[in-house]
């Protein structure tokens, strides 16, 4: 039969949080964060994982072109995400829009995990340096010495075919076009058909 102390140890509940801090941080920030979280009986605090610089980080809509450091915190004492955010912002002298605290099961967190999953259909193609979805293309068919040589050959073929179709003296057809045009008519204003109003002055 288990003792009360064993039962009490097994029944302790743990509370998980994700702490996200935007922007550059001091070298001793991780130590200060751990010291601040001791109030809630820290069981585990991971080292910060930095994301690449993003134009618009998902959890920080008011900030642009900034990196985000993510810490995973496990405590034995419960606290709401809002209360923990306010407490850490005050303790660490951070702006309120620079720190976010989330619980792992939140919909936005599930969405981010789906985005980070490599098998997901929502993977950002800009991070794929090899661009694996691109069709396979032979480089020599689109540029290089071989492509330039084949292009010149095609141009020479077209030039020869055009030269055979033309007859000497028939390449300039402007004379034929001018001969087919209508002869110019005299303008009705060039001759006066009406009598002058004052016959004496005529």
FENCOR-V65739 format. One record per backbone hydrogen bond with DSSP energy under -1.0 kcal/mol. NH is the residue of the N-H (numbers start at 1). CO is the residue of the C=O. If there is no record, write none. Layout:
{{NH | CO} {NH | CO}}
This chain:
{{7 | 3} {8 | 4} {9 | 5} {10 | 6} {11 | 7} {15 | 75} {17 | 73} {18 | 102} {19 | 71} {20 | 100} {21 | 69} {22 | 98} {23 | 67} {29 | 26} {32 | 28} {33 | 29} {34 | 30} {35 | 31} {36 | 32} {37 | 33} {40 | 37} {41 | 38} {43 | 74} {44 | 74} {46 | 72} {49 | 70} {51 | 68} {54 | 66} {63 | 60} {65 | 55} {66 | 54} {69 | 21} {70 | 49} {71 | 19} {73 | 17} {74 | 44} {75 | 15} {76 | 41} {77 | 40} {84 | 80} {85 | 81} {86 | 82} {87 | 83} {88 | 84} {89 | 85} {90 | 86} {91 | 87} {92 | 88} {94 | 89} {98 | 95} {100 | 20} {102 | 18} {106 | 103} {110 | 106} {111 | 107} {112 | 108} {113 | 109} {114 | 110} {115 | 111} {116 | 112} {117 | 113} {120 | 117} {128 | 125} {129 | 127} {134 | 131} {141 | 138} {142 | 139} {143 | 139} {148 | 144} {149 | 145} {150 | 146} {151 | 147} {152 | 148} {153 | 149} {154 | 150} {155 | 151} {156 | 152} {157 | 153} {158 | 154} {159 | 155} {160 | 156} {161 | 157} {162 | 158} {163 | 159} {164 | 160} {165 | 161} {170 | 167} {177 | 173} {178 | 174} {179 | 175} {180 | 176} {190 | 187}}
